[in-house]
Amino acid sequence: MSSTPSDDRTAKARIRDAAISCVARYGTAGVTVRKIASIADVSPGLIIHHFGSMEELRSACDEYVASVIREAKLSFADEELDFDLLATLRNANSGTLAGYLAAVLAEDSPAVSKLIDDLVADAEGYLARYEQAGWITPSATPRARAAILMIWNLGALVLHKHVQRLVGVDLTDPEYGSDPEQIAPYWAPAFEILGGVLVGDFVQEMQTMIGGLAQRPDPEPQEES
């Protein structure tokens, strides 16, 4: 007789993860306490008990997303160069985090500004480690470079529907990217653009690695339904 694996997360963690999933599915405007409670299998009152308000729950979600990216980037930084925030989310087995970011980043709010500031500060740190490893050229404006690279990644996420339409890659799909051939149509042109940042030998190595994955013709733009 089969049994369902137990969920050993705390109720607070289940609520946070449910809120992230809810935002990814419905967008920020469609999120309610009752929807989150239903996904987390808790009472609405328990959400307020743990977080006090929806604003505090949102802040906890943002902090968690930033921490997942930070920890994954720092753990990978000693082993490989990875400018792709979205790859970090995939490698961290982070489920709906990409969809969550796509939903919240278009907002003009202090909460989003803080989230982006945290991500840029973290990016500046691991880019400095890439410099020390000899993978990228030093920068006279390290914070600005980190900001541009992060905004590029986040902008692609916000415009993920157009990326899918024009390039054929769904950046918000948690399962996408497990096969390198799936993500190659996005990464092949990205590395062409990043060639001015990367150190020469590393550029050649990366081009060789992705060369065989990017031989497919450019996909035709998809008609919007």
Protein Blocks (a to p, Z undefined) as FASTA:
>chain_A
ZZddddfbdfklmmmmmmmmmmmmnojmlpcfklmmmmnopafklmmmmnopaklmmmmm
mmmmmmmmmmmmmmmmmmoccfblklmmmmnonojmmmmmmmmmmpccfklmmmmmmmmm
mmmmmmmmmmmnopaccdfblmlmmmmmmmmmmmmmmmmmmmmmmnopafklmkgojamk
lmmmmmmmmmmmmmmmpcfklmmmmmmmmmmmmmpccddddddZZ
